[in-house]
């Protein structure tokens, strides 16, 4: 009887030892930044302002965890691999920086409550997908609107970008999302 008791305790200790093994640590990620544009203030003043409104994300994307689609109907949000800074703000900053490089009609700027930007053209980007996929790619989907100074939609287009991952893991996923954003801003710049 004592032998069975000691064996069951040994088995219990062995199993709990396995379950308390350290989990792999996650990481915090930032999208790579675009190169800043160097223009004189007179060059900037000659361009009309384009106010890039904060990017609107589907609710399941607007959190710290990086999102990955595991099937046609299921998504998961990473618990250990997260955005180090608001992903909506990161995307907005990238759109502003890249549009400054890729077109010369407007001077893109982020929305600023200290400035009167009511009479300026605005760009609104809404994303329903900004995630990795079980198919080995990233997905960026949504739409963008160019709203003129009078508040009328001047131009719009759907967004549907798929970019294959070059490697496995979250770093490869973040890099592919960054390449997808470059493609998105190139598409927008051509239509401004």
PyMOL commands that set and color helices and strands:
alter all, ss='L'
color gray80, all
select helices_A, chain A and resi 2-19+41-46+87-102+170-191
alter helices_A, ss='H'
color red, helices_A
select strands_A, chain A and resi 27-29+48-52+56-57+65-69+75-83+106-110+121-133+137-147+153-164
alter strands_A, ss='S'
color yellow, strands_A
deselect
rebuild
show_as cartoon
